[in-house]
Amino acid sequence: MTRRYDAGARFFHWLFVLLFAAQVPAGILMIVPAVIGDFPVLPGVEQRTIDVIYVFHKGLGAVLLVVVLARLVWRLFHRPPPFPDTMPPLEQKIAHQTHWAMYFLMVLASVTGYVHVIGLGFPIELLNALGVPPLLPKMEGIAVAASFVHRFTSFALTGLVAVHVAEVLRHHLVEKDGTLGRMWPPFGGGAPKT
Ligand code: HEM
């Protein structure tokens, strides 16, 4: 019998997926010019467009930071349902560790993004508009290190998410053990199945 994650876990899971799906392409588009060192990056794409994407990425990053910390707190106080009995113990162990690795990378990627921007003294326009002051002083050395960690953890998280999604789809389509139903629907869905 499939057991479902509670409503809070499902809400945070799919909210994060939605935000992450917008954040990663924006982050990649932003660094393309720095990597290839040329403008326009794509025909018709000017510096102004890249600037707008930066503002978007920084603002969404701040939202993600709050969502990720809330999600982590939720997870720490809510035990997930046990894996299906049909899942071999080694696979359960790997899935469990992969989930925690994703939490670790989600937190690290979000925190280092914030430290990078604020540490270099740059604004996060969304937070400024909301009247939220910078929580850290300017600290260039740490900001540069944070930038490196941010880039590495973001790519690592994206890779791990790809493996995670492939594994969920394998369970859903090949094993047909109801794995997707453990995290679906994002809202409501009645009491967790037992
Ligand atoms: C941004 C991308 C994603 C991230 C960071 C992510 C992260 C996670 C994490 C951390 C868990 C474990 C939850 C916990 O134990 O508290 C989880 C579970 C799950 N995710 Fe994702 N996920 C992502 C995308 C997806 C997508 C696209 C799907 C669907 C195709 C999916 C389906 C599931 C399912 C079914 C579970 C429950 C697995 C189980 O316990 O059997 N996830 N996800």
py3Dmol code that shows the C-alpha trace and the ligand (Angstrom):
import py3Dmol

protein = """\
ATOM      1  CA  MET A   1       0.000   0.000   0.000  1.00  0.00           C
ATOM      2  CA  THR A   2       1.369   3.461  -0.956  1.00  0.00           C
ATOM      3  CA  ARG A   3       1.872   5.896   1.899  1.00  0.00           C
ATOM      4  CA  ARG A   4       1.803   9.595   1.083  1.00  0.00           C
ATOM      5  CA  TYR A   5       3.954  12.458   2.381  1.00  0.00           C
ATOM      6  CA  ASP A   6       2.023  14.924   4.535  1.00  0.00           C
ATOM      7  CA  ALA A   7       0.477  18.059   2.989  1.00  0.00           C
ATOM      8  CA  GLY A   8       3.302  20.391   4.116  1.00  0.00           C
ATOM      9  CA  ALA A   9       6.043  18.192   2.646  1.00  0.00           C
ATOM     10  CA  ARG A  10       4.193  17.939  -0.676  1.00  0.00           C
ATOM     11  CA  PHE A  11       3.503  21.675  -0.784  1.00  0.00           C
ATOM     12  CA  PHE A  12       7.148  22.588  -0.118  1.00  0.00           C
ATOM     13  CA  HIS A  13       8.398  19.921  -2.548  1.00  0.00           C
ATOM     14  CA  TRP A  14       6.409  21.183  -5.525  1.00  0.00           C
ATOM     15  CA  LEU A  15       6.820  24.872  -4.659  1.00  0.00           C
ATOM     16  CA  PHE A  16      10.574  24.324  -4.679  1.00  0.00           C
ATOM     17  CA  VAL A  17      10.394  22.428  -8.002  1.00  0.00           C
ATOM     18  CA  LEU A  18       8.509  25.339  -9.579  1.00  0.00           C
ATOM     19  CA  LEU A  19      10.935  28.001  -8.331  1.00  0.00           C
ATOM     20  CA  PHE A  20      13.998  25.894  -9.117  1.00  0.00           C
ATOM     21  CA  ALA A  21      12.751  25.335 -12.694  1.00  0.00           C
ATOM     22  CA  ALA A  22      12.815  29.122 -13.216  1.00  0.00           C
ATOM     23  CA  GLN A  23      16.002  29.773 -11.251  1.00  0.00           C
ATOM     24  CA  VAL A  24      18.369  27.373 -13.032  1.00  0.00           C
ATOM     25  CA  PRO A  25      17.804  28.618 -16.617  1.00  0.00           C
ATOM     26  CA  ALA A  26      18.101  32.232 -15.375  1.00  0.00           C
ATOM     27  CA  GLY A  27      21.383  31.400 -13.619  1.00  0.00           C
ATOM     28  CA  ILE A  28      22.781  29.721 -16.708  1.00  0.00           C
ATOM     29  CA  LEU A  29      21.748  32.576 -19.026  1.00  0.00           C
ATOM     30  CA  MET A  30      23.483  35.041 -16.685  1.00  0.00           C
ATOM     31  CA  ILE A  31      26.858  33.352 -16.727  1.00  0.00           C
ATOM     32  CA  VAL A  32      27.011  32.596 -20.441  1.00  0.00           C
ATOM     33  CA  PRO A  33      28.478  36.038 -21.281  1.00  0.00           C
ATOM     34  CA  ALA A  34      31.110  35.717 -18.548  1.00  0.00           C
ATOM     35  CA  VAL A  35      32.058  32.255 -19.756  1.00  0.00           C
ATOM     36  CA  ILE A  36      32.260  33.004 -23.470  1.00  0.00           C
ATOM     37  CA  GLY A  37      33.283  36.632 -22.843  1.00  0.00           C
ATOM     38  CA  ASP A  38      31.274  38.126 -25.655  1.00  0.00           C
ATOM     39  CA  PHE A  39      28.160  40.220 -26.361  1.00  0.00           C
ATOM     40  CA  PRO A  40      25.554  39.872 -27.617  1.00  0.00           C
ATOM     41  CA  VAL A  41      25.283  36.322 -26.265  1.00  0.00           C
ATOM     42  CA  LEU A  42      22.443  35.417 -28.527  1.00  0.00           C
ATOM     43  CA  PRO A  43      21.263  37.483 -31.479  1.00  0.00           C
ATOM     44  CA  GLY A  44      19.281  40.406 -30.068  1.00  0.00           C
ATOM     45  CA  VAL A  45      20.210  39.753 -26.408  1.00  0.00           C
ATOM     46  CA  GLU A  46      21.796  42.884 -24.957  1.00  0.00           C
ATOM     47  CA  GLN A  47      23.495  43.669 -21.629  1.00  0.00           C
ATOM     48  CA  ARG A  48      20.239  45.219 -20.398  1.00  0.00           C
ATOM     49  CA  THR A  49      18.452  41.887 -20.785  1.00  0.00           C
ATOM     50  CA  ILE A  50      21.200  40.145 -18.823  1.00  0.00           C
ATOM     51  CA  ASP A  51      20.839  42.797 -16.088  1.00  0.00           C
ATOM     52  CA  VAL A  52      17.109  42.096 -15.838  1.00  0.00           C
ATOM     53  CA  ILE A  53      17.832  38.365 -15.549  1.00  0.00           C
ATOM     54  CA  TYR A  54      20.316  39.137 -12.725  1.00  0.00           C
ATOM     55  CA  VAL A  55      17.658  41.087 -10.824  1.00  0.00           C
ATOM     56  CA  PHE A  56      15.220  38.206 -11.351  1.00  0.00           C
ATOM     57  CA  HIS A  57      17.743  35.544 -10.248  1.00  0.00           C
ATOM     58  CA  LYS A  58      18.744  37.467  -7.111  1.00  0.00           C
ATOM     59  CA  GLY A  59      15.131  38.102  -6.092  1.00  0.00           C
ATOM     60  CA  LEU A  60      14.042  34.534  -6.742  1.00  0.00           C
ATOM     61  CA  GLY A  61      17.151  33.337  -4.916  1.00  0.00           C
ATOM     62  CA  ALA A  62      16.060  35.255  -1.812  1.00  0.00           C
ATOM     63  CA  VAL A  63      12.600  33.666  -2.050  1.00  0.00           C
ATOM     64  CA  LEU A  64      14.211  30.239  -2.504  1.00  0.00           C
ATOM     65  CA  LEU A  65      16.370  30.773   0.575  1.00  0.00           C
ATOM     66  CA  VAL A  66      13.261  31.330   2.715  1.00  0.00           C
ATOM     67  CA  VAL A  67      11.403  28.409   1.095  1.00  0.00           C
ATOM     68  CA  VAL A  68      14.372  26.051   1.528  1.00  0.00           C
ATOM     69  CA  LEU A  69      14.867  26.919   5.201  1.00  0.00           C
ATOM     70  CA  ALA A  70      11.125  26.522   5.852  1.00  0.00           C
ATOM     71  CA  ARG A  71      11.186  23.194   4.007  1.00  0.00           C
ATOM     72  CA  LEU A  72      14.163  21.981   6.029  1.00  0.00           C
ATOM     73  CA  VAL A  73      12.504  22.946   9.320  1.00  0.00           C
ATOM     74  CA  TRP A  74       9.324  21.152   8.200  1.00  0.00           C
ATOM     75  CA  ARG A  75      11.328  18.036   7.344  1.00  0.00           C
ATOM     76  CA  LEU A  76      13.133  18.051  10.686  1.00  0.00           C
ATOM     77  CA  PHE A  77       9.819  17.975  12.555  1.00  0.00           C
ATOM     78  CA  HIS A  78       7.840  15.662  10.229  1.00  0.00           C
ATOM     79  CA  ARG A  79       8.877  12.095   9.633  1.00  0.00           C
ATOM     80  CA  PRO A  80       8.411  10.958   5.994  1.00  0.00           C
ATOM     81  CA  PRO A  81       6.378   7.807   5.299  1.00  0.00           C
ATOM     82  CA  PRO A  82       8.387   4.567   5.187  1.00  0.00           C
ATOM     83  CA  PHE A  83       9.543   3.379   1.776  1.00  0.00           C
ATOM     84  CA  PRO A  84       7.478   0.608   0.155  1.00  0.00           C
ATOM     85  CA  ASP A  85       8.299  -2.892   1.484  1.00  0.00           C
ATOM     86  CA  THR A  86       9.036  -3.938  -2.097  1.00  0.00           C
ATOM     87  CA  MET A  87      12.039  -1.567  -2.222  1.00  0.00           C
ATOM     88  CA  PRO A  88      15.335  -3.372  -1.468  1.00  0.00           C
ATOM     89  CA  PRO A  89      17.074  -2.132   1.735  1.00  0.00           C
ATOM     90  CA  LEU A  90      20.169  -0.897  -0.147  1.00  0.00           C
ATOM     91  CA  GLU A  91      17.986   1.166  -2.479  1.00  0.00           C
ATOM     92  CA  GLN A  92      16.083   2.591   0.497  1.00  0.00           C
ATOM     93  CA  LYS A  93      19.391   3.607   2.045  1.00  0.00           C
ATOM     94  CA  ILE A  94      20.592   5.263  -1.181  1.00  0.00           C
ATOM     95  CA  ALA A  95      17.249   7.091  -1.635  1.00  0.00           C
ATOM     96  CA  HIS A  96      17.356   8.299   1.988  1.00  0.00           C
ATOM     97  CA  GLN A  97      20.911   9.592   1.617  1.00  0.00           C
ATOM     98  CA  THR A  98      20.126  11.190  -1.755  1.00  0.00           C
ATOM     99  CA  HIS A  99      17.212  13.059  -0.172  1.00  0.00           C
ATOM    100  CA  TRP A 100      19.476  14.429   2.564  1.00  0.00           C
ATOM    101  CA  ALA A 101      22.160  15.304   0.005  1.00  0.00           C
ATOM    102  CA  MET A 102      19.536  17.334  -1.872  1.00  0.00           C
ATOM    103  CA  TYR A 103      18.538  19.157   1.333  1.00  0.00           C
ATOM    104  CA  PHE A 104      22.214  19.891   2.000  1.00  0.00           C
ATOM    105  CA  LEU A 105      22.765  21.227  -1.525  1.00  0.00           C
ATOM    106  CA  MET A 106      19.505  23.221  -1.514  1.00  0.00           C
ATOM    107  CA  VAL A 107      20.552  25.017   1.681  1.00  0.00           C
ATOM    108  CA  LEU A 108      24.170  25.516   0.646  1.00  0.00           C
ATOM    109  CA  ALA A 109      23.321  26.760  -2.859  1.00  0.00           C
ATOM    110  CA  SER A 110      20.780  29.270  -1.486  1.00  0.00           C
ATOM    111  CA  VAL A 111      22.918  30.522   1.393  1.00  0.00           C
ATOM    112  CA  THR A 112      26.061  30.946  -0.729  1.00  0.00           C
ATOM    113  CA  GLY A 113      24.065  32.814  -3.388  1.00  0.00           C
ATOM    114  CA  TYR A 114      22.988  35.308  -0.739  1.00  0.00           C
ATOM    115  CA  VAL A 115      26.484  35.583   0.799  1.00  0.00           C
ATOM    116  CA  HIS A 116      28.002  36.112  -2.654  1.00  0.00           C
ATOM    117  CA  VAL A 117      25.729  39.027  -3.569  1.00  0.00           C
ATOM    118  CA  ILE A 118      25.581  40.759  -0.170  1.00  0.00           C
ATOM    119  CA  GLY A 119      29.254  40.072   0.567  1.00  0.00           C
ATOM    120  CA  LEU A 120      30.255  41.926  -2.597  1.00  0.00           C
ATOM    121  CA  GLY A 121      28.012  44.826  -1.601  1.00  0.00           C
ATOM    122  CA  PHE A 122      25.515  44.322  -4.439  1.00  0.00           C
ATOM    123  CA  PRO A 123      21.797  44.910  -3.882  1.00  0.00           C
ATOM    124  CA  ILE A 124      19.005  42.349  -3.914  1.00  0.00           C
ATOM    125  CA  GLU A 125      16.364  44.602  -5.413  1.00  0.00           C
ATOM    126  CA  LEU A 126      13.380  42.556  -4.234  1.00  0.00           C
ATOM    127  CA  LEU A 127      14.559  42.642  -0.598  1.00  0.00           C
ATOM    128  CA  ASN A 128      15.302  46.370  -0.863  1.00  0.00           C
ATOM    129  CA  ALA A 129      11.769  46.959  -2.163  1.00  0.00           C
ATOM    130  CA  LEU A 130      10.413  44.984   0.790  1.00  0.00           C
ATOM    131  CA  GLY A 131      12.567  46.991   3.209  1.00  0.00           C
ATOM    132  CA  VAL A 132      14.684  43.991   4.272  1.00  0.00           C
ATOM    133  CA  PRO A 133      18.198  45.237   5.139  1.00  0.00           C
ATOM    134  CA  PRO A 134      21.364  43.255   4.245  1.00  0.00           C
ATOM    135  CA  LEU A 135      21.981  40.688   6.992  1.00  0.00           C
ATOM    136  CA  LEU A 136      25.743  40.623   6.404  1.00  0.00           C
ATOM    137  CA  PRO A 137      28.532  43.190   6.019  1.00  0.00           C
ATOM    138  CA  LYS A 138      30.568  43.606   2.848  1.00  0.00           C
ATOM    139  CA  MET A 139      33.285  40.905   2.881  1.00  0.00           C
ATOM    140  CA  GLU A 140      34.865  40.393  -0.496  1.00  0.00           C
ATOM    141  CA  GLY A 141      37.116  37.384   0.211  1.00  0.00           C
ATOM    142  CA  ILE A 142      34.271  35.312   1.647  1.00  0.00           C
ATOM    143  CA  ALA A 143      31.932  36.499  -1.107  1.00  0.00           C
ATOM    144  CA  VAL A 144      34.287  35.242  -3.819  1.00  0.00           C
ATOM    145  CA  ALA A 145      34.619  31.858  -2.070  1.00  0.00           C
ATOM    146  CA  ALA A 146      30.813  31.754  -1.698  1.00  0.00           C
ATOM    147  CA  SER A 147      30.442  32.423  -5.409  1.00  0.00           C
ATOM    148  CA  PHE A 148      32.586  29.384  -6.202  1.00  0.00           C
ATOM    149  CA  VAL A 149      30.629  27.167  -3.791  1.00  0.00           C
ATOM    150  CA  HIS A 150      27.328  28.546  -5.140  1.00  0.00           C
ATOM    151  CA  ARG A 151      28.190  27.617  -8.705  1.00  0.00           C
ATOM    152  CA  PHE A 152      29.469  24.169  -7.749  1.00  0.00           C
ATOM    153  CA  THR A 153      26.511  23.301  -5.478  1.00  0.00           C
ATOM    154  CA  SER A 154      23.970  24.582  -8.012  1.00  0.00           C
ATOM    155  CA  PHE A 155      25.355  22.323 -10.731  1.00  0.00           C
ATOM    156  CA  ALA A 156      25.667  19.405  -8.288  1.00  0.00           C
ATOM    157  CA  LEU A 157      22.054  19.886  -7.177  1.00  0.00           C
ATOM    158  CA  THR A 158      20.868  20.038 -10.785  1.00  0.00           C
ATOM    159  CA  GLY A 159      22.704  16.762 -11.497  1.00  0.00           C
ATOM    160  CA  LEU A 160      21.295  15.090  -8.396  1.00  0.00           C
ATOM    161  CA  VAL A 161      17.781  16.277  -9.269  1.00  0.00           C
ATOM    162  CA  ALA A 162      18.152  14.693 -12.730  1.00  0.00           C
ATOM    163  CA  VAL A 163      19.078  11.363 -11.099  1.00  0.00           C
ATOM    164  CA  HIS A 164      16.218  11.763  -8.584  1.00  0.00           C
ATOM    165  CA  VAL A 165      13.630  12.419 -11.310  1.00  0.00           C
ATOM    166  CA  ALA A 166      14.925   9.531 -13.446  1.00  0.00           C
ATOM    167  CA  GLU A 167      14.677   7.202 -10.445  1.00  0.00           C
ATOM    168  CA  VAL A 168      11.144   8.387  -9.564  1.00  0.00           C
ATOM    169  CA  LEU A 169      10.058   7.859 -13.182  1.00  0.00           C
ATOM    170  CA  ARG A 170      11.642   4.389 -13.240  1.00  0.00           C
ATOM    171  CA  HIS A 171       9.695   3.475 -10.111  1.00  0.00           C
ATOM    172  CA  HIS A 172       6.516   4.956 -11.502  1.00  0.00           C
ATOM    173  CA  LEU A 173       6.681   3.535 -15.024  1.00  0.00           C
ATOM    174  CA  VAL A 174       8.675   0.312 -14.639  1.00  0.00           C
ATOM    175  CA  GLU A 175       8.261  -0.844 -11.037  1.00  0.00           C
ATOM    176  CA  LYS A 176       4.727   0.605 -10.882  1.00  0.00           C
ATOM    177  CA  ASP A 177       5.016   0.807  -7.086  1.00  0.00           C
ATOM    178  CA  GLY A 178       3.111   4.075  -6.666  1.00  0.00           C
ATOM    179  CA  THR A 179       6.208   6.163  -5.826  1.00  0.00           C
ATOM    180  CA  LEU A 180       4.911   9.285  -7.582  1.00  0.00           C
ATOM    181  CA  GLY A 181       1.697   9.070  -5.559  1.00  0.00           C
ATOM    182  CA  ARG A 182       3.779   9.446  -2.374  1.00  0.00           C
ATOM    183  CA  MET A 183       4.549  13.073  -3.322  1.00  0.00           C
ATOM    184  CA  TRP A 184       1.366  13.871  -5.311  1.00  0.00           C
ATOM    185  CA  PRO A 185      -0.845  15.945  -5.341  1.00  0.00           C
ATOM    186  CA  PRO A 186       0.910  19.177  -4.233  1.00  0.00           C
ATOM    187  CA  PHE A 187      -2.208  20.364  -2.363  1.00  0.00           C
ATOM    188  CA  GLY A 188      -4.914  18.574  -0.456  1.00  0.00           C
ATOM    189  CA  GLY A 189      -5.412  14.992  -1.520  1.00  0.00           C
ATOM    190  CA  GLY A 190      -7.157  14.042   1.708  1.00  0.00           C
ATOM    191  CA  ALA A 191      -5.548  12.263   4.638  1.00  0.00           C
ATOM    192  CA  PRO A 192      -2.208  10.539   3.963  1.00  0.00           C
ATOM    193  CA  LYS A 193      -2.793   7.032   2.612  1.00  0.00           C
ATOM    194  CA  THR A 194      -1.767   4.325   5.045  1.00  0.00           C
TER     195      THR A 194
END
"""
ligand_1 = """\
43
HEM
C 13.942 20.825 -7.995
C 13.826 19.559 -8.176
C 13.589 18.577 -7.063
C 14.131 18.522 -5.820
C 15.175 19.445 -5.204
C 13.539 17.386 -5.137
C 13.838 16.997 -3.860
C 13.245 15.960 -3.179
C 13.522 15.579 -1.819
C 14.545 16.256 -0.905
C 12.722 14.555 -1.511
C 12.639 13.842 -0.180
C 11.601 14.527 0.655
C 11.757 14.209 2.119
O 12.153 13.118 2.455
O 11.443 15.109 2.902
C 11.921 14.253 -2.677
C 10.990 13.240 -2.769
C 10.266 12.943 -3.907
N 10.324 13.606 -5.108
Fe 11.506 15.146 -5.553
N 12.655 16.772 -5.988
C 12.667 17.470 -7.176
C 11.919 17.205 -8.299
C 11.036 16.155 -8.425
C 10.264 15.851 -9.615
C 10.310 16.660 -10.927
C 9.527 14.748 -9.324
C 8.566 13.999 -10.217
C 8.898 13.518 -11.379
C 9.810 14.368 -7.954
C 9.214 13.356 -7.284
C 9.449 13.002 -5.975
C 8.800 11.907 -5.308
C 7.748 10.950 -5.894
C 9.323 11.856 -4.006
C 8.988 10.842 -2.916
C 10.035 9.768 -3.032
C 9.831 8.696 -1.988
O 9.970 8.983 -0.814
O 9.537 7.595 -2.363
N 10.734 15.239 -7.449
N 12.256 15.124 -3.684
"""
view = py3Dmol.view(width=600, height=400)
view.addModel(protein, "pdb")
view.setStyle({"model": 0}, {"cartoon": {"style": "trace"}})
view.addModel(ligand_1, "xyz")
view.setStyle({"model": 1}, {"stick": {}})
view.zoomTo()
view.show()
